[in-house]
């Protein structure tokens, strides 16, 4: 697996559609898959590509998002009890969204897209902290060859 940081193909409008419910996403041009994350006692493997979601006012991390190519899994960790939730969004030939809904006390949460995501494609992903439908903070964008 290769990766590099760069500008992501997701527009803010597309990201907001994924952050919302599946019914609000524009599915006319690409398939869209949105899942609520499952709580786990596990952590992402060392092979996962991770990025912190940074509060640019304090420069502190409010959460972490990761992508593990083996199994097509997004990992999310909400690190701050501030009422915001952590979301991962990705784009290939389709749009993918993973919503960490269990809060900061839950630890790591994950969404698997192993049946929806094709192999051998480049995934563009990033993380968001969202509160009341508004994006508060974002992570760096990442390109991953899956």
C-alpha positions as CSV (number, residue, x, y, z in Angstrom):
1,X,0.0,0.0,0.0
2,X,1.3,3.4,-0.9
3,X,0.0,6.7,0.4
4,X,0.7,10.4,0.1
5,X,-0.8,13.6,1.5
6,X,-2.4,16.0,-0.9
7,X,-5.5,17.8,-1.9
8,X,-8.5,15.5,-1.8
9,X,-11.1,15.1,-4.6
10,X,-13.9,15.6,-2.1
11,X,-15.6,19.0,-2.3
12,X,-17.0,20.4,0.9
13,X,-20.5,19.9,-0.5
14,X,-19.8,16.2,-1.1
15,X,-18.3,15.8,2.3
16,X,-21.3,17.5,4.0
17,X,-23.6,15.1,2.1
18,X,-21.6,12.2,3.5
19,X,-21.6,13.6,7.0
20,X,-25.4,13.9,6.8
21,X,-27.7,10.9,6.5
22,X,-27.5,8.6,3.4
23,X,-30.8,10.2,2.3
24,X,-29.1,13.6,2.0
25,X,-26.2,12.4,-0.2
26,X,-26.2,13.0,-3.9
27,X,-26.3,9.5,-5.4
28,X,-27.0,10.5,-9.0
29,X,-23.4,10.2,-10.1
30,X,-21.7,7.9,-7.7
31,X,-22.8,5.2,-5.3
32,X,-22.8,6.3,-1.7
33,X,-22.2,4.1,1.4
34,X,-22.6,5.5,4.9
35,X,-22.4,3.5,8.1
36,X,-22.4,4.1,11.8
37,X,-19.2,2.9,13.4
38,X,-19.1,-0.1,15.7
39,X,-17.3,0.2,19.1
40,X,-14.4,-2.2,19.5
41,X,-11.7,-3.0,22.1
42,X,-9.1,-3.2,19.3
43,X,-6.9,-0.5,17.9
44,X,-6.0,0.0,14.2
45,X,-3.1,-2.1,13.1
46,X,0.3,-0.5,12.5
47,X,-0.3,-0.8,8.7
48,X,-3.2,1.6,8.9
49,X,-2.8,5.2,7.7
50,X,-3.9,7.7,10.4
51,X,-4.4,11.4,10.6
52,X,-5.3,13.6,13.6
53,X,-8.3,16.0,13.4
54,X,-6.8,19.2,14.6
55,X,-8.5,22.1,16.4
56,X,-6.6,25.0,14.7
57,X,-7.3,27.4,17.6
58,X,-5.5,25.2,20.2
59,X,-3.5,23.0,17.7
60,X,-4.7,20.0,19.8
61,X,-6.1,16.8,18.4
62,X,-9.8,16.3,18.9
63,X,-9.9,12.9,17.2
64,X,-8.1,10.5,14.9
65,X,-9.2,8.8,11.6
66,X,-7.4,5.9,10.0
67,X,-7.8,3.7,7.0
68,X,-6.7,0.1,6.9
69,X,-6.5,-1.2,3.3
70,X,-6.6,-4.8,4.3
71,X,-10.3,-5.2,4.9
72,X,-11.2,-1.7,3.8
73,X,-11.8,-0.4,7.3
74,X,-12.1,3.1,8.6
75,X,-11.1,3.5,12.3
76,X,-12.2,6.5,14.3
77,X,-11.3,7.8,17.8
78,X,-13.2,10.7,19.3
79,X,-10.6,12.2,21.8
80,X,-12.6,15.1,23.2
81,X,-15.9,15.2,25.1
82,X,-17.1,18.4,23.4
83,X,-20.4,17.4,21.8
84,X,-18.9,17.0,18.4
85,X,-18.7,13.6,16.6
86,X,-15.9,12.2,14.4
87,X,-16.6,11.3,10.8
88,X,-14.4,9.8,8.1
89,X,-15.2,10.3,4.5
90,X,-13.6,8.8,1.5
91,X,-14.0,8.8,-2.3
92,X,-13.0,6.4,-5.0
93,X,-15.4,5.4,-7.8
94,X,-18.0,5.8,-4.9
95,X,-18.4,7.8,-1.8
96,X,-17.9,6.3,1.7
97,X,-18.8,7.7,5.1
98,X,-18.2,6.4,8.6
99,X,-19.8,8.1,11.6
100,X,-18.5,7.6,15.1
101,X,-21.7,7.9,17.1
102,X,-20.7,6.4,20.5
103,X,-18.8,9.5,21.8
104,X,-15.4,10.1,23.2
105,X,-15.7,7.6,26.1
106,X,-16.1,4.7,23.6
107,X,-12.5,4.6,22.4
108,X,-11.8,3.2,18.9
109,X,-14.8,2.6,16.6
110,X,-14.7,1.2,13.0
111,X,-16.6,0.7,9.8
112,X,-15.8,-2.0,7.3
113,X,-16.5,-1.5,3.6
114,X,-15.0,-4.9,2.5
115,X,-18.0,-5.8,0.4
116,X,-18.5,-2.3,-1.1
117,X,-15.0,-1.1,-1.9
118,X,-13.1,-2.4,-4.9
119,X,-9.4,-3.3,-4.7
120,X,-6.7,-1.6,-6.8
121,X,-8.2,1.9,-6.6
122,X,-6.9,5.1,-5.0
123,X,-9.0,6.2,-2.0
124,X,-9.0,9.8,-1.0
125,X,-10.0,10.2,2.7
126,X,-10.1,12.7,5.5
127,X,-11.7,13.2,8.9
128,X,-14.0,15.7,10.4
129,X,-15.3,16.8,13.8
130,X,-18.9,17.7,13.3
131,X,-21.4,19.4,15.7
132,X,-25.0,20.2,14.9
133,X,-24.4,19.6,11.2
134,X,-21.4,22.0,11.0
135,X,-17.8,21.0,10.4
136,X,-15.6,22.3,13.3
137,X,-12.3,20.7,12.5
138,X,-10.7,18.6,9.8
139,X,-7.7,16.3,9.3
140,X,-5.1,16.4,6.6
141,X,-6.3,14.8,3.3
142,X,-4.7,11.5,2.3
143,X,-4.5,9.5,-0.9
144,X,-4.2,5.7,-0.3
145,X,-3.6,3.1,-3.0
146,X,-6.0,0.3,-1.9
